[in-house]
Amino acid sequence: YLEYIFQDPFSCKYREIAVTGSIGSGKTTFCATGAAYDLCKLLHLKDPQGTFGLLTSKPIVLACINTTKALAQASLYNTLIEWCNESPFFSSQQSQVLHVDKRKRRDLFPHKINIMNASQGRQALGLDVFGAVLSELNFQGAHIKDQAVQNYTQISHRMESRFQRGGGLITPGRLWLDSSKSDETGWLEQHMKAIQNDPDCLLICKAIWEIKERAGNREYSGEKFLVFIGDQNRDPMILEGPQSSIGIPSDLIIKVPVEYRRHFERSLVGSIQNLGGYSTW
Protein backbone atom coordinates (compact mmCIF):
# COMPACT_ATOMS: atom_id res chain seq x y z
CA TYR A 1 0.00 0.00 0.00
CA LEU A 2 2.84 2.41 0.70
CA GLU A 3 4.27 1.73 -2.76
CA TYR A 4 0.83 2.41 -4.19
CA ILE A 5 0.51 5.69 -2.24
CA PHE A 6 4.01 6.91 -3.10
CA GLN A 7 4.32 5.98 -6.75
CA ASP A 8 7.24 8.37 -7.22
CA PRO A 9 9.50 10.34 -4.85
CA PHE A 10 8.16 13.75 -5.84
CA SER A 11 4.38 13.70 -5.59
CA CYS A 12 1.45 12.01 -3.91
CA LYS A 13 -2.17 12.60 -4.87
CA TYR A 14 -3.57 11.62 -1.47
CA ARG A 15 -4.02 14.14 1.33
CA GLU A 16 -5.69 11.64 3.67
CA ILE A 17 -5.10 7.93 4.27
CA ALA A 18 -7.58 6.25 6.63
CA VAL A 19 -6.50 2.84 7.91
CA THR A 20 -8.77 0.63 9.97
CA GLY A 21 -9.55 -3.04 10.43
CA SER A 22 -8.37 -5.78 12.74
CA ILE A 23 -6.10 -5.38 15.73
CA GLY A 24 -2.50 -6.50 15.26
CA SER A 25 -2.50 -5.76 11.54
CA GLY A 26 0.14 -3.01 11.76
CA LYS A 27 -2.08 0.06 11.30
CA THR A 28 -0.04 2.37 13.51
CA THR A 29 3.28 1.08 12.13
CA PHE A 30 1.97 1.61 8.60
CA CYS A 31 0.98 5.22 9.35
CA ALA A 32 4.25 5.91 11.15
CA THR A 33 6.23 4.57 8.19
CA GLY A 34 4.33 6.75 5.73
CA ALA A 35 4.76 9.81 7.95
CA ALA A 36 8.50 9.09 8.28
CA TYR A 37 8.79 9.02 4.49
CA ASP A 38 7.01 12.39 4.29
CA LEU A 39 9.48 13.69 6.88
CA CYS A 40 12.41 12.32 4.89
CA LYS A 41 11.29 14.12 1.74
CA LEU A 42 10.79 17.39 3.64
CA LEU A 43 14.36 17.20 4.97
CA HIS A 44 15.69 17.00 1.41
CA LEU A 45 14.53 20.57 0.74
CA LYS A 46 17.28 23.19 1.02
CA ASP A 47 14.86 25.82 2.33
CA PRO A 48 11.53 24.35 3.55
CA GLN A 49 10.23 27.64 4.96
CA GLY A 50 11.13 29.52 1.80
CA THR A 51 9.59 26.83 -0.40
CA PHE A 52 6.22 27.13 1.31
CA GLY A 53 6.31 30.81 2.24
CA LEU A 54 6.61 30.26 6.00
CA LEU A 55 8.37 32.25 8.69
CA THR A 56 11.89 30.98 9.36
CA SER A 57 11.43 31.51 13.11
CA LYS A 58 8.58 29.00 13.47
CA PRO A 59 8.97 25.20 13.71
CA ILE A 60 7.58 22.83 11.09
CA VAL A 61 6.23 19.76 12.86
CA LEU A 62 4.94 16.26 12.32
CA ALA A 63 2.17 15.79 14.90
CA CYS A 64 1.49 12.45 16.64
CA ILE A 65 -1.94 12.57 18.27
CA ASN A 66 -3.71 9.93 20.37
CA THR A 67 -6.35 9.75 23.08
CA THR A 68 -3.85 10.94 25.68
CA LYS A 69 -0.43 12.53 25.37
CA ALA A 70 1.13 9.52 27.10
CA LEU A 71 -0.40 7.14 24.54
CA ALA A 72 0.75 9.37 21.69
CA GLN A 73 4.28 9.21 23.05
CA ALA A 74 4.24 5.48 23.75
CA SER A 75 2.69 4.31 20.48
CA LEU A 76 3.89 6.84 17.91
CA TYR A 77 6.40 9.41 19.07
CA ASN A 78 8.83 6.97 20.68
CA THR A 79 8.66 4.71 17.62
CA LEU A 80 9.51 7.55 15.25
CA ILE A 81 12.31 8.82 17.49
CA GLU A 82 13.77 5.31 17.72
CA TRP A 83 13.67 4.95 13.94
CA CYS A 84 15.29 8.36 13.49
CA ASN A 85 18.07 7.47 15.92
CA GLU A 86 18.77 4.19 14.13
CA SER A 87 18.53 5.53 10.57
CA PRO A 88 21.78 6.76 8.99
CA PHE A 89 19.92 9.46 7.06
CA PHE A 90 17.92 10.84 9.99
CA SER A 91 20.93 10.58 12.32
CA SER A 92 23.01 12.64 9.89
CA GLN A 93 20.25 15.25 9.82
CA GLN A 94 20.13 15.40 13.61
CA SER A 95 23.89 15.89 13.80
CA GLN A 96 23.54 19.14 11.81
CA VAL A 97 21.59 20.80 14.63
CA LEU A 98 23.94 22.85 16.81
CA HIS A 99 23.65 23.13 20.60
CA VAL A 100 23.59 26.92 20.91
CA ASP A 101 22.21 26.83 24.43
CA LYS A 102 22.18 23.47 26.19
CA ARG A 103 19.64 24.74 28.71
CA LYS A 104 17.04 25.01 25.96
CA ARG A 105 15.54 22.12 24.05
CA ARG A 106 17.14 21.94 20.62
CA ASP A 107 15.26 21.25 17.41
CA LEU A 108 15.27 17.65 16.32
CA PHE A 109 16.27 18.41 12.72
CA PRO A 110 17.59 21.37 10.69
CA HIS A 111 15.27 24.21 9.63
CA LYS A 112 13.38 23.84 12.94
CA ILE A 113 11.75 20.61 11.77
CA ASN A 114 10.42 18.58 14.70
CA ILE A 115 8.16 15.72 15.80
CA MET A 116 5.61 16.42 18.53
CA ASN A 117 3.17 14.31 20.54
CA ALA A 118 -0.19 15.54 21.76
CA SER A 119 -3.72 14.56 22.70
CA GLN A 120 -5.38 17.71 21.39
CA GLY A 121 -4.95 19.54 18.11
CA ARG A 122 -4.82 22.89 19.88
CA GLN A 123 -1.53 21.83 21.46
CA ALA A 124 -0.03 22.53 18.03
CA LEU A 125 -1.13 26.17 18.31
CA GLY A 126 1.30 28.46 16.50
CA LEU A 127 3.18 25.62 14.83
CA ASP A 128 3.36 24.88 11.11
CA VAL A 129 1.99 21.32 10.95
CA PHE A 130 3.00 19.66 7.67
CA GLY A 131 1.61 16.21 8.47
CA ALA A 132 0.01 14.23 11.28
CA VAL A 133 -0.84 10.75 12.49
CA LEU A 134 -4.17 10.65 14.35
CA SER A 135 -4.46 7.29 16.12
CA GLU A 136 -7.40 5.35 17.56
CA LEU A 137 -9.92 7.93 16.37
CA ASN A 138 -12.86 5.63 17.14
CA PHE A 139 -11.89 5.68 20.81
CA GLN A 140 -10.98 9.33 21.29
CA GLY A 141 -13.49 11.17 23.43
CA ALA A 142 -13.48 9.18 26.66
CA HIS A 143 -12.03 12.16 28.55
CA ILE A 144 -12.74 15.08 26.19
CA LYS A 145 -16.07 15.53 24.43
CA ASP A 146 -15.82 15.42 20.63
CA GLN A 147 -12.06 14.90 20.89
CA ALA A 148 -11.75 13.10 17.55
CA VAL A 149 -13.60 15.67 15.47
CA GLN A 150 -11.82 18.55 17.23
CA ASN A 151 -8.40 17.02 16.62
CA TYR A 152 -9.14 16.25 12.98
CA THR A 153 -10.60 19.70 12.31
CA GLN A 154 -7.86 21.65 14.07
CA ILE A 155 -4.98 19.74 12.49
CA SER A 156 -6.41 19.64 8.96
CA HIS A 157 -7.22 23.37 9.07
CA ARG A 158 -3.74 24.12 10.37
CA MET A 159 -2.20 22.21 7.45
CA GLU A 160 -4.45 23.95 4.92
CA SER A 161 -3.80 27.43 6.30
CA ARG A 162 -0.02 26.94 6.18
CA PHE A 163 0.45 25.08 2.93
CA GLN A 164 -2.51 25.86 0.68
CA ARG A 165 -1.32 27.90 -2.29
CA GLY A 166 -3.23 28.74 -5.45
CA GLY A 167 -6.29 26.71 -4.49
CA GLY A 168 -4.41 23.46 -3.96
CA LEU A 169 -3.00 21.72 -0.91
CA ILE A 170 0.72 21.29 -1.54
CA THR A 171 1.77 20.21 1.93
CA PRO A 172 4.73 17.83 1.88
CA GLY A 173 2.87 15.59 4.33
CA ARG A 174 -0.63 14.27 4.76
CA LEU A 175 -3.11 13.13 7.36
CA TRP A 176 -2.71 9.50 8.46
CA LEU A 177 -5.82 8.33 10.30
CA ASP A 178 -5.97 4.98 12.05
CA SER A 179 -8.18 3.11 14.47
CA SER A 180 -9.31 -0.35 15.41
CA LYS A 181 -12.95 -1.09 14.66
CA SER A 182 -15.76 -0.21 17.05
CA ASP A 183 -19.45 0.13 16.32
CA GLU A 184 -20.95 1.98 13.37
CA THR A 185 -21.17 5.19 15.41
CA GLY A 186 -17.37 5.45 15.78
CA TRP A 187 -16.00 8.75 14.46
CA LEU A 188 -13.66 7.21 11.91
CA GLU A 189 -16.46 4.95 10.65
CA GLN A 190 -18.61 8.01 9.93
CA HIS A 191 -15.70 9.94 8.46
CA MET A 192 -14.75 7.12 6.07
CA LYS A 193 -18.31 7.07 4.74
CA ALA A 194 -18.10 10.82 4.15
CA ILE A 195 -14.82 10.64 2.18
CA GLN A 196 -15.27 7.29 0.40
CA ASN A 197 -15.81 8.98 -2.98
CA ASP A 198 -13.13 11.65 -2.53
CA PRO A 199 -10.27 10.96 -5.01
CA ASP A 200 -7.81 12.68 -2.65
CA CYS A 201 -8.48 10.13 0.10
CA LEU A 202 -7.54 6.46 0.36
CA LEU A 203 -9.37 3.99 2.61
CA ILE A 204 -7.73 0.74 3.76
CA CYS A 205 -9.44 -1.97 5.81
CA LYS A 206 -8.16 -5.54 6.23
CA ALA A 207 -8.96 -8.63 8.30
CA ILE A 208 -6.19 -10.19 10.34
CA TRP A 209 -6.15 -13.35 8.18
CA GLU A 210 -5.66 -11.28 5.02
CA ILE A 211 -2.63 -9.59 6.58
CA LYS A 212 -1.05 -12.73 8.05
CA GLU A 213 -1.53 -14.84 4.92
CA ARG A 214 -0.16 -12.14 2.62
CA ALA A 215 2.85 -11.64 4.90
CA GLY A 216 3.53 -15.38 5.02
CA ASN A 217 3.06 -15.48 8.79
CA ARG A 218 0.35 -18.13 8.72
CA GLU A 219 -1.11 -20.70 6.38
CA TYR A 220 -4.80 -21.57 6.30
CA SER A 221 -6.59 -24.73 5.21
CA GLY A 222 -8.87 -22.84 2.84
CA GLU A 223 -12.02 -24.00 4.61
CA LYS A 224 -14.24 -21.11 5.70
CA PHE A 225 -17.51 -20.43 7.48
CA LEU A 226 -19.95 -17.55 6.98
CA VAL A 227 -20.69 -14.78 9.45
CA PHE A 228 -23.43 -12.17 9.21
CA ILE A 229 -22.01 -8.98 10.73
CA GLY A 230 -25.44 -7.60 11.61
CA ASP A 231 -27.35 -4.47 10.66
CA GLN A 232 -29.64 -1.94 12.32
CA ASN A 233 -32.40 -4.52 12.75
CA ARG A 234 -30.64 -7.86 13.22
CA ASP A 235 -27.87 -9.06 15.50
CA PRO A 236 -24.69 -10.67 14.11
CA MET A 237 -24.72 -14.46 13.79
CA ILE A 238 -22.74 -17.39 12.47
CA LEU A 239 -24.62 -18.70 9.43
CA GLU A 240 -25.24 -22.45 9.47
CA GLY A 241 -26.56 -24.41 6.50
CA PRO A 242 -27.03 -23.59 2.79
CA GLN A 243 -30.25 -21.60 3.30
CA SER A 244 -29.06 -19.43 6.18
CA SER A 245 -27.83 -16.54 4.03
CA ILE A 246 -31.05 -16.07 2.07
CA GLY A 247 -32.29 -12.50 2.35
CA ILE A 248 -29.01 -11.17 3.74
CA PRO A 249 -27.03 -8.72 1.54
CA SER A 250 -23.72 -10.22 0.45
CA ASP A 251 -21.77 -7.18 1.67
CA LEU A 252 -22.88 -8.00 5.22
CA ILE A 253 -21.50 -11.55 5.08
CA ILE A 254 -17.83 -12.33 5.68
CA LYS A 255 -15.99 -15.55 4.95
CA VAL A 256 -13.83 -16.50 7.90
CA PRO A 257 -11.12 -19.22 7.96
CA VAL A 258 -12.20 -22.13 10.19
CA GLU A 259 -9.04 -21.60 12.22
CA TYR A 260 -10.82 -18.65 13.86
CA ARG A 261 -14.14 -20.39 14.51
CA ARG A 262 -13.69 -20.87 18.25
CA HIS A 263 -12.93 -17.15 18.64
CA PHE A 264 -16.17 -16.22 16.86
CA GLU A 265 -18.16 -18.76 18.88
CA ARG A 266 -16.83 -17.36 22.17
CA SER A 267 -17.12 -13.65 21.37
CA LEU A 268 -18.94 -12.93 18.14
CA VAL A 269 -19.10 -9.12 18.17
CA GLY A 270 -15.55 -8.76 19.48
CA SER A 271 -14.20 -11.15 16.84
CA ILE A 272 -16.04 -9.39 14.02
CA GLN A 273 -14.42 -6.09 15.09
CA ASN A 274 -11.00 -7.19 16.31
CA LEU A 275 -10.23 -10.05 13.90
CA GLY A 276 -12.49 -9.40 10.92
CA GLY A 277 -11.98 -5.64 10.94
CA TYR A 278 -15.66 -4.82 10.52
CA SER A 279 -17.85 -2.41 12.44
CA THR A 280 -21.05 -3.70 13.98
CA TRP A 281 -24.33 -2.18 15.00
matplotlib code that plots the C-alpha trace (Angstrom):
import matplotlib.pyplot as plt

x = [0.0, 2.8, 4.3, 0.8, 0.5, 4.0, 4.3, 7.2, 9.5, 8.2, 4.4, 1.4, -2.2, -3.6, -4.0, -5.7, -5.1, -7.6, -6.5, -8.8, -9.5, -8.4, -6.1, -2.5, -2.5, 0.1, -2.1, 0.0, 3.3, 2.0, 1.0, 4.3, 6.2, 4.3, 4.8, 8.5, 8.8, 7.0, 9.5, 12.4, 11.3, 10.8, 14.4, 15.7, 14.5, 17.3, 14.9, 11.5, 10.2, 11.1, 9.6, 6.2, 6.3, 6.6, 8.4, 11.9, 11.4, 8.6, 9.0, 7.6, 6.2, 4.9, 2.2, 1.5, -1.9, -3.7, -6.4, -3.8, -0.4, 1.1, -0.4, 0.8, 4.3, 4.2, 2.7, 3.9, 6.4, 8.8, 8.7, 9.5, 12.3, 13.8, 13.7, 15.3, 18.1, 18.8, 18.5, 21.8, 19.9, 17.9, 20.9, 23.0, 20.3, 20.1, 23.9, 23.5, 21.6, 23.9, 23.7, 23.6, 22.2, 22.2, 19.6, 17.0, 15.5, 17.1, 15.3, 15.3, 16.3, 17.6, 15.3, 13.4, 11.8, 10.4, 8.2, 5.6, 3.2, -0.2, -3.7, -5.4, -4.9, -4.8, -1.5, 0.0, -1.1, 1.3, 3.2, 3.4, 2.0, 3.0, 1.6, 0.0, -0.8, -4.2, -4.5, -7.4, -9.9, -12.9, -11.9, -11.0, -13.5, -13.5, -12.0, -12.7, -16.1, -15.8, -12.1, -11.8, -13.6, -11.8, -8.4, -9.1, -10.6, -7.9, -5.0, -6.4, -7.2, -3.7, -2.2, -4.4, -3.8, 0.0, 0.4, -2.5, -1.3, -3.2, -6.3, -4.4, -3.0, 0.7, 1.8, 4.7, 2.9, -0.6, -3.1, -2.7, -5.8, -6.0, -8.2, -9.3, -12.9, -15.8, -19.5, -20.9, -21.2, -17.4, -16.0, -13.7, -16.5, -18.6, -15.7, -14.7, -18.3, -18.1, -14.8, -15.3, -15.8, -13.1, -10.3, -7.8, -8.5, -7.5, -9.4, -7.7, -9.4, -8.2, -9.0, -6.2, -6.2, -5.7, -2.6, -1.1, -1.5, -0.2, 2.8, 3.5, 3.1, 0.3, -1.1, -4.8, -6.6, -8.9, -12.0, -14.2, -17.5, -19.9, -20.7, -23.4, -22.0, -25.4, -27.4, -29.6, -32.4, -30.6, -27.9, -24.7, -24.7, -22.7, -24.6, -25.2, -26.6, -27.0, -30.3, -29.1, -27.8, -31.1, -32.3, -29.0, -27.0, -23.7, -21.8, -22.9, -21.5, -17.8, -16.0, -13.8, -11.1, -12.2, -9.0, -10.8, -14.1, -13.7, -12.9, -16.2, -18.2, -16.8, -17.1, -18.9, -19.1, -15.6, -14.2, -16.0, -14.4, -11.0, -10.2, -12.5, -12.0, -15.7, -17.8, -21.0, -24.3]
y = [0.0, 2.4, 1.7, 2.4, 5.7, 6.9, 6.0, 8.4, 10.3, 13.8, 13.7, 12.0, 12.6, 11.6, 14.1, 11.6, 7.9, 6.3, 2.8, 0.6, -3.0, -5.8, -5.4, -6.5, -5.8, -3.0, 0.1, 2.4, 1.1, 1.6, 5.2, 5.9, 4.6, 6.8, 9.8, 9.1, 9.0, 12.4, 13.7, 12.3, 14.1, 17.4, 17.2, 17.0, 20.6, 23.2, 25.8, 24.3, 27.6, 29.5, 26.8, 27.1, 30.8, 30.3, 32.3, 31.0, 31.5, 29.0, 25.2, 22.8, 19.8, 16.3, 15.8, 12.5, 12.6, 9.9, 9.7, 10.9, 12.5, 9.5, 7.1, 9.4, 9.2, 5.5, 4.3, 6.8, 9.4, 7.0, 4.7, 7.6, 8.8, 5.3, 4.9, 8.4, 7.5, 4.2, 5.5, 6.8, 9.5, 10.8, 10.6, 12.6, 15.2, 15.4, 15.9, 19.1, 20.8, 22.8, 23.1, 26.9, 26.8, 23.5, 24.7, 25.0, 22.1, 21.9, 21.3, 17.6, 18.4, 21.4, 24.2, 23.8, 20.6, 18.6, 15.7, 16.4, 14.3, 15.5, 14.6, 17.7, 19.5, 22.9, 21.8, 22.5, 26.2, 28.5, 25.6, 24.9, 21.3, 19.7, 16.2, 14.2, 10.8, 10.6, 7.3, 5.4, 7.9, 5.6, 5.7, 9.3, 11.2, 9.2, 12.2, 15.1, 15.5, 15.4, 14.9, 13.1, 15.7, 18.5, 17.0, 16.2, 19.7, 21.6, 19.7, 19.6, 23.4, 24.1, 22.2, 23.9, 27.4, 26.9, 25.1, 25.9, 27.9, 28.7, 26.7, 23.5, 21.7, 21.3, 20.2, 17.8, 15.6, 14.3, 13.1, 9.5, 8.3, 5.0, 3.1, -0.4, -1.1, -0.2, 0.1, 2.0, 5.2, 5.5, 8.8, 7.2, 5.0, 8.0, 9.9, 7.1, 7.1, 10.8, 10.6, 7.3, 9.0, 11.6, 11.0, 12.7, 10.1, 6.5, 4.0, 0.7, -2.0, -5.5, -8.6, -10.2, -13.3, -11.3, -9.6, -12.7, -14.8, -12.1, -11.6, -15.4, -15.5, -18.1, -20.7, -21.6, -24.7, -22.8, -24.0, -21.1, -20.4, -17.6, -14.8, -12.2, -9.0, -7.6, -4.5, -1.9, -4.5, -7.9, -9.1, -10.7, -14.5, -17.4, -18.7, -22.4, -24.4, -23.6, -21.6, -19.4, -16.5, -16.1, -12.5, -11.2, -8.7, -10.2, -7.2, -8.0, -11.5, -12.3, -15.6, -16.5, -19.2, -22.1, -21.6, -18.7, -20.4, -20.9, -17.1, -16.2, -18.8, -17.4, -13.6, -12.9, -9.1, -8.8, -11.1, -9.4, -6.1, -7.2, -10.0, -9.4, -5.6, -4.8, -2.4, -3.7, -2.2]
z = [0.0, 0.7, -2.8, -4.2, -2.2, -3.1, -6.8, -7.2, -4.8, -5.8, -5.6, -3.9, -4.9, -1.5, 1.3, 3.7, 4.3, 6.6, 7.9, 10.0, 10.4, 12.7, 15.7, 15.3, 11.5, 11.8, 11.3, 13.5, 12.1, 8.6, 9.3, 11.2, 8.2, 5.7, 7.9, 8.3, 4.5, 4.3, 6.9, 4.9, 1.7, 3.6, 5.0, 1.4, 0.7, 1.0, 2.3, 3.5, 5.0, 1.8, -0.4, 1.3, 2.2, 6.0, 8.7, 9.4, 13.1, 13.5, 13.7, 11.1, 12.9, 12.3, 14.9, 16.6, 18.3, 20.4, 23.1, 25.7, 25.4, 27.1, 24.5, 21.7, 23.1, 23.7, 20.5, 17.9, 19.1, 20.7, 17.6, 15.3, 17.5, 17.7, 13.9, 13.5, 15.9, 14.1, 10.6, 9.0, 7.1, 10.0, 12.3, 9.9, 9.8, 13.6, 13.8, 11.8, 14.6, 16.8, 20.6, 20.9, 24.4, 26.2, 28.7, 26.0, 24.0, 20.6, 17.4, 16.3, 12.7, 10.7, 9.6, 12.9, 11.8, 14.7, 15.8, 18.5, 20.5, 21.8, 22.7, 21.4, 18.1, 19.9, 21.5, 18.0, 18.3, 16.5, 14.8, 11.1, 11.0, 7.7, 8.5, 11.3, 12.5, 14.4, 16.1, 17.6, 16.4, 17.1, 20.8, 21.3, 23.4, 26.7, 28.5, 26.2, 24.4, 20.6, 20.9, 17.5, 15.5, 17.2, 16.6, 13.0, 12.3, 14.1, 12.5, 9.0, 9.1, 10.4, 7.5, 4.9, 6.3, 6.2, 2.9, 0.7, -2.3, -5.4, -4.5, -4.0, -0.9, -1.5, 1.9, 1.9, 4.3, 4.8, 7.4, 8.5, 10.3, 12.1, 14.5, 15.4, 14.7, 17.0, 16.3, 13.4, 15.4, 15.8, 14.5, 11.9, 10.7, 9.9, 8.5, 6.1, 4.7, 4.2, 2.2, 0.4, -3.0, -2.5, -5.0, -2.6, 0.1, 0.4, 2.6, 3.8, 5.8, 6.2, 8.3, 10.3, 8.2, 5.0, 6.6, 8.0, 4.9, 2.6, 4.9, 5.0, 8.8, 8.7, 6.4, 6.3, 5.2, 2.8, 4.6, 5.7, 7.5, 7.0, 9.5, 9.2, 10.7, 11.6, 10.7, 12.3, 12.8, 13.2, 15.5, 14.1, 13.8, 12.5, 9.4, 9.5, 6.5, 2.8, 3.3, 6.2, 4.0, 2.1, 2.3, 3.7, 1.5, 0.4, 1.7, 5.2, 5.1, 5.7, 5.0, 7.9, 8.0, 10.2, 12.2, 13.9, 14.5, 18.3, 18.6, 16.9, 18.9, 22.2, 21.4, 18.1, 18.2, 19.5, 16.8, 14.0, 15.1, 16.3, 13.9, 10.9, 10.9, 10.5, 12.4, 14.0, 15.0]

ax = plt.figure().add_subplot(projection="3d")
ax.plot(x, y, z, "-o")
ax.set_aspect("equal")
plt.show()
